[in-house]
């Protein structure tokens, strides 16, 4: 087999026998699977004319929200695994969440390439929007065990979003699931309430 044949066998547009797959308008593709056209149509600057750095600002914050969705999914899975005393799998997914959060911290450095005057070029068009209003960020907090109901007074949300956050406040947190698991495994621990945490 030649190098070209070897490379062709690794190409996703080739079948296992090396024959090229014919394109089909209804066949699943990279773009259709990831909804790339829809995804890349969602970056809509508010400034007029659009400020150069506003696309960067929107892209980074939308990426945050996508990762928040993944974090919420993983934290819910971890909580369920702790309920089954599956320490190994829960720990593995905790490591995943940590890696994601480290990536999110790194995104700040991309924003730091934007000068204050670049941000001011479109900041007024964003009023009164603020990252403090991120519903998913609050979900991550509540799910983790940092439950401060008073923050809801400052978050703009519709009825569905308010119901989501209320459910997070009422549901057992990851923190509670962790201490409950330790108790079941024989450790002498006091299970703290979700409204008890060190500042």
CORMOGI-V806479 format. One line per field, one symbol per residue. ss: DSSP state (h for helix, s for strand, l for the rest). phi: phi as a letter, one per 30 degrees, with the letter a starting at -180 (. if undefined). Layout:
ss->???
phi->???
This chain:
ss->llhhhhhhhhlllslllllslllllllllhhhhllhhhhllllllllllllllhhhhhhhhhhhhhhhhhhhhhhhhhhhhhhlllhhhhhhhhhhhhhhhhhhhhhhhhhllllhhhhhhhhhhhllllhhhlhhhhhhhhhhllllhhhhhhllllhhhhhhhhhhhhlllhhhhhhhhhhhlllllllllllllll
phi->.deddddddcddccddcjdddddbecddbedddcheedddccccecdbdededddeddeddddedddeeddeeddddddddddchcdddddddddddddddddddddedddddcdedddddbeddcecdaddddddddddddddjccceddddccdacdddddedddddddedddddddddedddjddbcddddccadd
